[in-house]
Amino acid sequence: MATDSPTAAALQEELLRRARSRTARPAPADEAVRQGPTPLSHAQRRMWLMDRLGRDGGSYSVPFATRLRGPLDLDALAAALTSLVRRHEILRTRYGQQDGEPYQEVLPAPEALALRVVETDEEGAPALLAEEAHRPFDLAAGPVPRALVLRHGPQDHTVMLTFHHIAIDGSSLETVAGELGVLYAAAAEGSAAGLPSPPPQYADFARREQAAADRLAQGLSHWAERLDGASPLPLPRPAQPPADTGARPAGTRTVPLDPQVPAALRALGQEHRATLFTVALAGAFAALHRFTGRDDLVIGVAGTHRQGADMRGLVGLCVNTLPVRVNTAGDPSFTALVARVRDALLDAQQGREVPFDLILERLGATARDTDGTPLVRVTADVLGAPTTLQLPGTEGEYIDVSAAEAKFDLSFGLVDGAEPAGLVQYSRTALDEAAAAALGGHYAALLTAVAADPGLRLSRLPGEPPARRGETGHPAEALLRAHPEVAEAVVVEPAGGPLLAYAVLREIGGPAPAVLRSHLRAALARELVPAAVTLLDVMPRTAAGTVEVSRLPGMPSAPAPEGERAEAVTEGFAALLGQAPGPDDDFFLLGGHSLIAVQLAERLRQALKLPLTGLDILQARTPRAVTALLDAREAERAAAPTAAPSRPRRAREGTVLVTGGTGGVGAFVLRELAARGRPVLALARPESAHLVAAQGVDVIEGDLTDLDGLRKAVDSADAVIHAACTFTRPEVDVTAMAAMIGAWSRGPFVFVSSVDAYGHPEGEWVAEESAPRGPLSGYGQAKADCERLLLRAAGAEGRGGASAVRSPLVWGAHQRLRDQLRWGATGLLYQAAREGRPITLPRPGTGGHAWYGAAWVHAAALARAVVSCLDAPVHGVANAVSGHLAWRDLATELTALLGSDSEIRDTDEVHPDLDHRWHYHSGRLAPSLVAQPGEDWRAVLAAMVGPEED
């Protein structure tokens, strides 16, 4: 038993007694696992899109750390965490995608969750905690919480649990902490935990939310009316983003408050029928008014969907952003502002059931400014005592592990605790550092001032707008601004054109353009006088507050971009948005949204072989800007220094490069290589690299679209096992194979191919290396083309032998293989059995064929066969088949495993997914394919349908 208790014999004996007690108790029966996918809630969908858009994988991690002093029973902690995940399905849920739409699926409860224990002193703890907090999750595999224990001494530990925000929110964290304490105590004592069972499950909430979607029309109309005409706030952006924004993207300014300030603000609220939160929110509106000079303001506040007793104890993402709109016009007193904020907040609460994402969809393009700035970019909250883990026999101390991310551009916070403070958190790319520092000080001073004198008018409160940069340039501009009837003015000089002036008057009926130009002519030299003065209703500005020159009337438009990248961008916009765009047409105004941004980025990334994310699309927004971004990345690629011709130094001789290590086949290949003690270099995407990083496995980041990365990876290894495949982009697969072969200069090369490369053979039995017979699917043709490239190059120029291992359906206890069973070639049978629908199969003899079914191979057997080819290449094509199974046998087994009452019927029609009637010889790799215990077809299907074992 792992424990860090005192070494006294009596205490050790007591802990051993508890451990034996726990061991003697039978494990609780696993709750029924929900079968099949469930739609995502709107809040989850937003998190999923952020992940797909290309946000850093750690951006939405939720670290929860507590320093525990006292004896800590690590076995009891692991048992408690396992029980917690068993209780709450959302903590063992994965997120997939089918036909472009995301879904969530509950995974079986794990037998046990492991704790990662690291010895470190107090000084080394922050770096380890930050590293763990920023380690990304793979949503497709399931965001089961990660547990890290730092041991500082025998009775001094820091425990950190890390969740993904898609599965948890602040209220959930309190539930998790409370239940862990109860479960830990029960595990330590060997007794049953006194928790209500079963708790509400998040998938049920998501289903209810979707079912209620058609009843939100009135609420959406309310929000559309309430936010009509609202616009994003201008914030002064830095002239140049700080150089360290990658490591520290968010900043925080915290100013201590006198301990009496929160109490005074709370008393102020009681006098005006308002909560402390309402008063703090009014303080944020006042500070924002003083900072921006704007009267019409929108601040987002956190709402919740947790309503009623049936939601008590629910773990999951139930937060909802409520936009609160307040007008500060008329220089009201702070108490009058509190009343306005109270009424606006109550109004917003009436529409709390409407998901924020639906509000944005209803607002359409008006939910963002022309430069992409969102309507809700500022939030406010009151921060109470942080949640800590309280375990019996220990004292818990909260440890702040900031994810260093700002979810909004600017957030105000009133810290209501033992050490009260006013703080602002901000995105360092959205708000100037000096302006943020001043705002933090002004906010704290403002709270102090209204606590002492709540009758102060807004104009007398601390705070002032930061000076705008670049607005003191041209003499004509300064003269126009100095005119008593001119509110704003700017002078620009277009390339090759005359000076142009633009002005906004303070009142209707002010001086005409000719009068203003005469004013300038009387004071300035002729060459400094603009050719024209144009009056505007409002000066177009960027989110940073600077004049957006491109939107000024009369400015000459730049020519449309040309070239391969410009054409690809225009074609992508047109294909996905349904209309041909102009070079400066806005993505959102054309009907774009987050999912289309993801699809457009993937389309362009595949076509141009340049890095691009959905987030890039949302930020660039126009075809011109997207093209410019791609041009810049192509220039960066071209300017990159050429690698030295010498081969990169390898850490270990005999290293095997494995592609596709995060997939089902690749995972089993990595296990087999590890079992044989072979050094491995695994190619993996950056967001999935941690899934294959382990002892004996080095990771090189890349994928099949990164041809230079593929070449470098091949050149750094002594052998290659190529198991990666796009499945849906054959041109990518063939191009990647050509690049890898071009870099292959030594050792064997094993390619995991498919029996689809045979096409539609004429006979029932197919010999190894039989010629293909059409028609071939795109997937099968790509496999055949890759094989030809490989076998043609084998043995030449120092290369070793080549093996193309053709596999049929691959079955094994891995989530990717489970997905293929559920949604791939056998998905027709699986989904019908899961839903209890009739299963219709082709009758033997239909079309003159005596048998219909599928060949299959166990993933472990396939891995043995593939790895055996490193030492004994087949110098050609070999089949890897464990057996052949009739569709009726497979359907019968699936209905039994799923507890389905589906009726199995025969028909004379053949569904395209079931039109398979061939058996494959597999003599060349027969020794490696001999079934090991547990590799029969019934056992592997049970492992794939039942609880995970990998």
N, C-alpha and C positions, 0 to 999 in steps of 0.2 A: 504494500500500500504506500502511495506517495503522500508523505505528510511532512510538515515543517513545524511540528510541535516541539516543546522542550524534550530533552533526552531522558528525563526521569523515567525509571523503569515502570513505575505505577501508571504514569500517563500513557506511555507507549502500550502497555497492556490494555488499557481502556480503549484506546484507539483501535487496536487489533480486534477487540471484542466487537466494536461497532462495525468494523469492516466485515467480520465473519457474519454478523447479523444481516448486513446488506446482501452478502453473497447468498445467504440461505433463503432470502425471500425471493419468490418467483418474480420474474420481470412482468410488469403490467402488460395486459393484452393490448396489442396495437389497435388504435381506433380505426374504424373503417375509413379507408382512403377514398376520397372523392374521385370518381372515374371521369376522365375526359377533361377537355379544356373548358375554361370559364373566361368570359370577357374581362378585360381590365376595367377597373374603375377609372373615372376621368382623371383623378389625381395620379393613379398609377401610370396611365397612358402618357401623361406629361413626363414622368420620370423615365419611362421607357424611351420616349422620343429624345429626351436629353441625352440618354446613353447612345442612341443610334445617330444623333446629330454630330457626334464626334467630340462631345465634352470629355474632359479628362476623366478616366475611370474612377478616380477617387473623389470627384467633386461632390457626389451625393452619398458619401459614406457618413454614417452616424457613429462616431466613436463614443464609448461610454466607459470611463476609467475611474477607478477608486483605489486609493492606497489603503491597505488593510494592515493594521498593526495588531498582532496577537497570533495565536496558533491557527493555521489555515489547513484544512483537510482538503487536499487537492482531489482525492477520489470522490468525496462528497460533492465538491464543486462541479466536477465533470458529470456526475450522475444527475445533479440538479439541472444543469444546462441541457442534458439529454432529455430529461422529463419536460422541461420547458418547451423544447422544440417539438416533442411529441404532442403536447397540449395544444399548441397554436400552429395550425397548418400553414399560415402565411410565412412562418420562419423556415419552412421547407418547401417552398414553392419556386418553380422555375418559370421562365417567360420565353415563349417561342413565338413564331410568326407563321401564319398560314394564309396564302393568297394575299399577302401584303398587310394583313391585320394581325395585331398582337393578341396573344392569349396567355392565360396563366394556368398552370397545372400543378396540383399538389403531388409531391413525391412521398413515397413511403417513409415512415419515421425511421431514423437511423438507430442501429443497435447501440451505438455509443459515439459521443463526440469527444475528440481529443483536445487536450489543453497543450498549447505550446509554451513550455517553460524555459525561460532564459535567465541565466545568472548575470546580474549587472549591478553596478553601484548606482547611487542616486544621480550622479552627474551624467551617466550614460543613458538614463531612462528616457528623457524627452525625445532624443533622436530616434530611439527604438519605437516609441509610441507614435511619433509622427510618421515614421516609415510604414508602420502597420496601418495607420489610419488612411494613408494615401494609396495603399495597395488596392488595385481595382477588383471589382467583382465581375464574374461572368454570369450575367442574368440568364443566359440560356441553360446554364448548369444548375442554377438555384442559389439564392443568396442566404444559405444557412449561415448563422452568425459565426464569426471567427472569435476565438478566445486566445488571448495572450496573457501569460502570467510572468511578471518580472520579479525575480527573487533577489531582494536586497540584503536579506539576512534571514536567520532561522524563523523569526516571527515578524518579518517586514516584507510585504509584497505589494505590487501594484497589479491589479487585475483589470484588463480592458477587453470589453466585448465590442466588436465592430459589426454594425448592421448596414444594410443598404436602405436608403430612405424610401424606396419603393415598398418596403415591408414594415415600416415603423414611423411613428411620429412622437411628439413630446409626451402626450398622454399615454401612449403605448409604453414608453420607456419607464414611466412610473409603475405601470402594471408589471412589466418585466422585472424591475428591481424588487418590487414587493414579493412577487411569486418566487423569484430565485431565493430570497431569504427563507421563505417557508419551505421550499423544496430542499434547500441545503440542510436546514435543521433536521428535516425528516430523514434525509439520506445519512447524515452523521449519526443519528440515533437508531437507524434501521427501522423506522416506523413509517406509517402512511401519512402523507401530507394532507392537511385539512384545507383543501382548496375546492371551490365549487366545480363540479364536473357535469357535463363538458362546458367549456367556455364558448361564447359566440365565435363563429369563424368568419374570416374576412371575405371568403369567396361568396358566402351568402349575402353579405352586404353589397358586393359588386353586382350580383345578379339582381338584387332589389333596385339598385340604382339604375341599371339598364332598363328594367321593366317600367320604371317610373319616368323614363326620358320623355315619353309623349305627353306627360302631364305638366311639363315645365314651360309651356308656351306663355302663360300669363307672367311667370317670373322673368322670363327672357325679355318680354315686352317692357316690364318694369325697369330692368337694367338698361335696356337700349334707350328708353326715355330719360332715365336718370343720368346717363353718361353722354347724352347727345351734346356734341360740341366741345367735349373735354379734350385736352391735348396734353402730350407728354411735357414734363417740366424740363427746362434747359438747366443743365449743370455744367460748371466750368471744367472741361476736361484738361488734362495736362498737355502741354505743347508737345512733349514726347513721352510716351509711356515709360515708367521707370524700368531700368535694365533688368531688375530682378523680379519682374511680375510673374515669370514662370514659377519661381520658387515661392513667392509671396504675393499672390494675386489680390489679396484683400488687406485692408488696413483698418485699425480700430483706434479711436481717440477716446480715452476714458478720463473724466474729470471728477474727482471726489466731491460729494455734497455734504453739507452739514447734516448730522444725524437727525435734526429736527425738520428738514425739508420734506421728506416723504410724509411725515405725520401731518404737517401743515397742508400739504396738497390733498391728503386724504380728508382732512376736516373741510377744506374748501369744497371738495366734491359732495360731501354730505349736506352742506348748506345749499347746494344747487342740484340736488337729486341726481348726482353723478358719481360714478365709481372712480377709484384712483386711476384705472386704465383710461377712462374718458378724459380726465384732467391731463394725464401725461400725453394723450393723443392730441389734445388741444395745444399743449406745449410744443409738440412736433409741428402742428400746422402753423403756429406762430413763428417758430424758428424758420420754417421753410418759406413763409411769407417774407420775413426779413431778409432771408438769404437770396431769394430769387426776384423779389419785387412783384411777384404774381399774386393776384387775388383768388383766381379760380384754381383750386388745388385738389389733387387726388392722392390719397395715401392708402396703401393696402394694409389691411389688418387680418390676422389669422382667425378664421372661423372654424367650426367643427361640424361634422355630420353626426357626431355622437349625441343622439337624442333618445331619451327613454331608458328604462331599466334593462331592456333586452340588449342594449349596446354596452352595458357596463362590463368591463373586463376585456373588451375587444382589442386585440392587438392588430395593428395595420395602419395604413396611411389614410386617415379620415379628415385631414385638414383641408380647408377651402379658403382661398383668398377672397376677401370682401373689399371691393373698392369703395372707399368712403370719400365722397366729394363735398367740399366745404368752400364757401365763398367768404373771404375775409374783408370784403369791401366795406368802406365807411369808417375805417379806423376804429373798430369796436374796442371796448374794454375786454380784458382777458376773461372776466366772468361772462360777458355776453358771448364771447367766442366759445366758452365751455358749453353754453346752452345750444349754440349752433352745432357744435360737434356732437353733443348728446343726441339731438334730433336726427342728425345725419347718420349716426351710428345705429340708432334704433331702426331707421328706414332701411339701412343695409342689412340688418339682421332679419328683416322680413323676407329677404330674398336669399337667405343663407343656403337654402336647399338647392339652388342653381349652381352647378359646378362652374368654376372660374373659366375653364377652357371653353365651355359652351357660350359664356358671355363674350369671350374674345372672338369666337366663330361668328356670333351674331353681329358684333361690331365690324367684323371684316377688316378692311384696310385701315379704317379709322382707329383701330386699336394700336396703331403704331404711327410714328411720325414718318416723314418722307425719307429720313435717313435710317429707319429701322428701330428707332428708340421706342420702347414699349410704353403704353399708357401708364401702367403701374410700375414705376421704377423706384418708388420710395415706400418704406414700411415703418411701422412703429409698434413697440410692445413694452410691457412691464416685465422685468426679469426678476423672478423670486429666487428662493434658495435652490441651488442645483440639486438634481437627483443624485443620490449616492447609493452604492450597494451596501446594505447592512446585513452582515452575516453574524450569527451568534458567536460570542467569544472574541470578537474583533472590534476594533474601532475604525470606522470608515472616514476617509478624507477625500473630498472631491478633487479630481485632477483634471485641469482644463487641457484638453487635447483638441486644439482648433484644427478643423479641416482646411483652414486658410483660404476658404472660398466665401465669396459674398454672393448669396443667391439673388440679391437685388443690388442695384447701383448704390443705394443709400438706405440705411436703416437707423432709426432713432431708438434708444433704449433707456429706460429708467430702471436702475438697479435698486430694488426694494429689499434690502437685507441689512445685515450687521454693518456693512461698509457701503452705504448708499453712494450712487454715482450716476452721472449722466454720461452717456456714450453715444458715439456714432460709429457705425461700421460701414465701409464703402469699398467699392471696386476701385482699385488703383488705376485702372484704365479709363474709368468713367468720371472720376473726380480728382481734381488737382490736390496734391498733398497739402500745400499751404492753405488752400481754401477749406479742406477738410479739418485741418488743425484749428482754424479760426471758428468753423462751424461748431466743432466740439466744445470749445470754450464758451461760445455764445449760447449754446443750448443749455449748458449747466448754469450759466449766469442767468438765463431767462427763467429757468425753473426756480432758482433762488429768489429772483425778483418777484415773481408772482406769488410765491409762498408767503412773502412778507407783505405784498400789497397787490391783491388780486384785481383791484380796480384800475390798474395801469392800462392805458391804451396801447395798442400794438406799436404805434409809432414811437413810443417811449421805452420799448423793451430793448434789451441788448441785441445786437446783431446788425449786420449790414451786408449788402451784396458785394461780392468780390469784384474788383476792377476788371473790366473786359480787356483782353489783350488785343492789340492790333487795331484800335479804334481811334488813334490820335495821329494818323498818318497825313493825309493830303490836306493842305490849307483850306481848300474849298469845303472839305468835310467838316473841319473844325468850325468854320464860319456858319455853315448851315446848322450845326448842332447848337451853336450859340444863339441862334435866332429864337426869340421868345415864343414864337408860334410853331416851332418845329420840335417834335418829340425825338425823332431818330433820323439819322442820315448816313449815307455811305457814298463814296466816290470810287469808281472802278475804271480801269483802263484796259479794255479788251485788246487782245493781241491784234495789231494792225488796224485798230479802230480808234475813234476819238474818246476823250474823257466823257463818262456818263455819271450823272448824279441821281440818287434816289432818296426820297424823303417821306416821312410819316408825320402828318400834322397832329397837333394836340387836339384840335377841335374842327368840326365841319365848318366850312366857310372861311378857312384861313387863306393865306396868300396863294395866288395862282403860280404855276411853274415859271411863267415869264417874269413875275415879280421877284421870285427867289433868284432867278438867273441874273436879273438886273442888280440885285443886292450883291451878288458875287462879282459881277463885272465892275462895280464901283469900288471894290476893295482889293481886287487881285489883278496881277498882270494877265495879259490876254491869254498867254499859253497855259495859265492855270485855271481858266474858266471852263467848266464842262460844256460840251456841245448841247446838252439838254438836261433838264431836271424833270424826273418822273415822280408823280405822287403815288404812294401806295397806301392801302388800308392797313397793312401790317408788314413789317420787315421780315422776310424769310430768314430763319436762323436754324443752325444745326443744334443738336442736343447739347453741344458744348457752349452754346450762346453766341457763337460767331455768325456773321452774315453768310448765308449760303448763296454765293454769287451765281451759281448755275441756275437758280430759280428766279433771278431778277428778269423782268420782261425786257426783251430787246437784245439780250445777250446772244451772240452768235453761237450756234450749236456746233459741237465738234463732229467731224466726219465719223461715220459708223466704222467700227473696227473691222478689219479684214483678216483673212488667213484661215488656216485649218481649225485653230482653236475657236475663233469667232464663229465659224460656220457650225461647229459642233455644239456650241452654247446656244445659238439661235435655234438649231434643230431640236435640241433637248427641251428648251422652253416651249416650243411649238407642240412637240409631241405630248408633253405631260400636262400642258395648260390649255391645249385645244385652240390656240390662236397664235399667229405669227407675231412676235414682239418687235417693237422698235428698240434701238440700242439703249434707250434710257427708260424704257417701260419698267414699272415697278413689279417685282415678283408677287407681292401681296395684292396689288390692285388688279393683277391678272388672274387672281383667284388662287394663288399659291398658299400652301400651309406647310406645317412641319413635315408631314409624311411625304409630300411631294418634294420637299427640299432634300430629304434623304434619298429618294428615288433619282432625282436629278443629279445629285452628287455621285451616286454609284454609276449612273449611265456615263457621265463625263470621265470619271476615274477609269472606267473600263476602256472607253474609246481613246483617251489621250494618254493613258499610262502616267498620269500625274496625280499627286496627292490632292484630295479634295474631300471635304466633309459637308454634311448637311448644314452644319453651323456656318461654314463659309458661305453657303448660298443665302442663308438668312441675313448674314451681315453685309454681303455685297449687294444683293437684291436686284440689280439690273444686269442685262446681258453685257453691257460695256464694262461694268465693274468686275463681273465674274471672269470675263475674258482677260482683263488686265491682271487679275490675280493669277490666272493660269499662265499668262505670259511671264509674270515675275517668277513663278516656280520653275518654268522651263529655263529661264535665264540662270536661276540658281543651280539647276542641274548641270547646265552647260559650263558654268564657271567653276564647278567643283573640281578639285585637283584630281588628276588621273592617278589611279593606284599604281604603285611600283610593280614592275613586271615580275618580281620575285614572289614566290608563293608565301602567303602569310604563315607565320609560325603557329604551329598547332601545339596545344597543351599536352596531348598524349598521342602516341603512335597508335595506329589502328582505329582511329575515330570513325564512327559511322554517322553520316548525316541522315536524319529521318525527317521527311516532310509530312505534314498532316498529323503531327503528334497529339493534337488536341481532339482529333476525330476518333471514331470508334476503332477503326483498324489500327491507326497509328498508336493509340494508347496501348493496345495489346502488343504491338511490335516493340514499344519501349520497354514493357515489362519483360518480354522475352530476352531482349538484349541485356537488360540489367541482370536477369537471372544467369546469363552466360558470362557476365563480367566484361562486356564489351563497352568501351568508352563511347559516349553518344553525344552528338551535337544535334539539337532539335530546332527546326525552323518553326517559328510561331509568330502570330500577330502580336504587337506590343500589348494589347489589352488581354491577351490570353497566355502570355509567356509564363506567368506564375503557375499555370495549370500543369506545365510539364517540367518546370524547374525542380530538380530533386538531386539527391546524391548520385553522382555518376552521370548526370545529364546536364550538359551545358546548353544554353539557349542563345540562338541568334535570331533577332527580330526581323520579320519580313513576311511576305506572302507571294502568291503566284503572279501577282501583277508587278512586283518589284523585281525586274529582270536583273538589274545590277546586283541586288542583294542575293538573288539565287545563284548567280555566277560566283560571287565571293564565297557563299556557303559551300558550294560544290568544291571549289578550289581549296578550301581549308580542311577537307575530309579525305580519308583514305578509301572510303566506300560510301555508296549511296543507296538508301531505300526510299523510293519516291511513292508515298501513299496519299499525297494531297490531291484533291480534285474539287473543281467548282460545281460539278454535276449539271449546271445549267448554262455554262459559258464555254462551249467546246473550243472556241478560238483562243481563249485564255489558256486552257490546258495545253494545247498544242504549242503555242508560243512559249510557254514556260518550259516545256520539255525541250524545245530547240535551244533555249538559252542554257539550260542545265547541261545538255550534251556538249554544247560549245565550250563549256568550262571543264568538262570531264577529261581528266588526263591520266588517271591511274585507278587501279582497284576495280572491284566489281560494281555493277549497277543493277539494282532490282527494282522493277516497276510493278506496282500493284494495279493490274488491269481488270478487265471484266469479261465475262462470257458474252456480254452484249456485242463484243467485237466479232462474234461468229455470225451475227445477224439472224436470219431465218434459215437454218440448215435444212437440207432436204430429208434426211433420215431422222429416226427417233434418237439414235445414239450418235454422239459427236466425238470424233477422235481429236486428241490434242494436236494443235497446229493445223486443223482443217481450214481450208480456204473459206473466207467469209462468203455469205450468200445474202443478197439484198432481199428486202430493204433493211438498211442499218439505221438505227436512231442516231440523232446528232451526238448523243453521249457515246454510243457504240463506235461510231465512225471516228470520234476523237481518240478513243482508246486505241483503235487500230492504227491511226496515223502516228500516235506517240510510239507505239511498238515498232513501227517501221523505222522511224528516226533512230530509235535506240539500237535496234539490231543491226542497222546499216553501219553505225559508228563503232560497234563493239570490236575490240581487239586491235584497233588501229591507233597509231600514235601513242603507244604506251598504255592504252586503256585495257581494263580487264574484261572479264566475261559479262554478258548481259543475260538477264532473266526477266521475262514478262510473265507474271503469275496472274492468270485469269481466275477471278472469283465470281461466284453467283451471289445470292442473298447472303449477307454476313449477319450472324446472330451472336449475341454476347451481352453480358451484363454491363452495358455502358449506355449513358443517356442518349448519345447520338444514334446508337444502334436501336435503342428503344423508339426514338423518333421515327426512324426509317420503318420499323415494324408498324407503327401506328399511322404514319402518313405517307409512306413510300409505296412500293409495288404491292405490298400486302395490306395497305391502308383500307382498301375497299372491304376486305373481310373483317379487319379489326374494328373499324368504326361501326359496321353493321352489327357485329356481335356486342359491342359496348352499348349500343343504343337499343338492342333488342329487336332490331328490324330483321325481316327475312333475308337470308343469305342465298343468293342465286348463283349456281355453279354450272359450267358447261358439262353436259352429260357425256361420259366416255363414248367414243364413236362419232361424236359430232364433228363434221367436216372431214371425216375419214381418219381421225386420230384417236387411238385407243386410250390415251392417257393425257390428263391435264394436271399440271402441278408445277413445282419449282425445285431447282437444285438449291442447296444451302451449304454453308460451311461455318463451323464454329470459329469465332474470332481468334481464340487461342491456338487452334489448329492452323489457321491461316498464318498467324504470326510465326509459328514454328517452321512452316513451309517457306515463308519469305526469308527468314533469318538463315535457314539452311542453305539458301542460294548464295549467301556471301562466301561460304567455303566451297560449295559445289555448284557453280552456275549451271543452268540447264542449257545455256547458249541457244535460246529460242523461247518458245511458248510452252507453258505448262498450266494445267488446270489444277485448282485447289478446291475440292468438293468433299464434303463430309457425307452427304446423302441426298436423296430425292424424296419429296413429300407430295402426295396428291393433295389437291385443293380441299377435298372433302376431309381428309385427315387433319389438315391444318385448321380448317373451319371448326371441326368438332372439338379439337383441343382448345382453341381460343374461346369458344362458348363455355367450355367447362371451367377454364381458368378465370374468366370474367364473370362467372355465375350468371350467364345469359340464357334466356329462353328463346333465342332466335331459332326460327325454323330454317333448316337447310333444304333447299329445293334444287332439282336438276332442270336444266333447260337446254334446248337445241341452239340457243344463241350463245356467243362467246364475247364476253366483255373484253375490250382491248387490254385492260390490266391483267386479265386472266388467260390471255392467249399465249400460253407458254406450255410446250409439250415435249421438251428435249431432255435427254439424259447426257451427262458429260463424263467421258473417261478421265481418270486422274492418276495414271500409273506412275508418272515421272516423280511425283512428290509423295507417293503413297506412304513411305515410312514416317514422314513427319505428320501425316494426316490421320494416323491411327488414333482413334478416340481415347482420350484419357477419362478417368472417372468424372462423371458430371457433365460430359460433353455430348450426351445423346440428345436428340431433338426435343424430347419432352422436358428434360431437365433445363435446357437452355431457354426454352419458351417460358417455363415457369419462372426462371430467374429474371427474364425480361418483363414479364407482366407483373410479377410480384415485387417485393421489397428489393431495393438496390443492394448490391454486395461490393460494388467497386468503389 
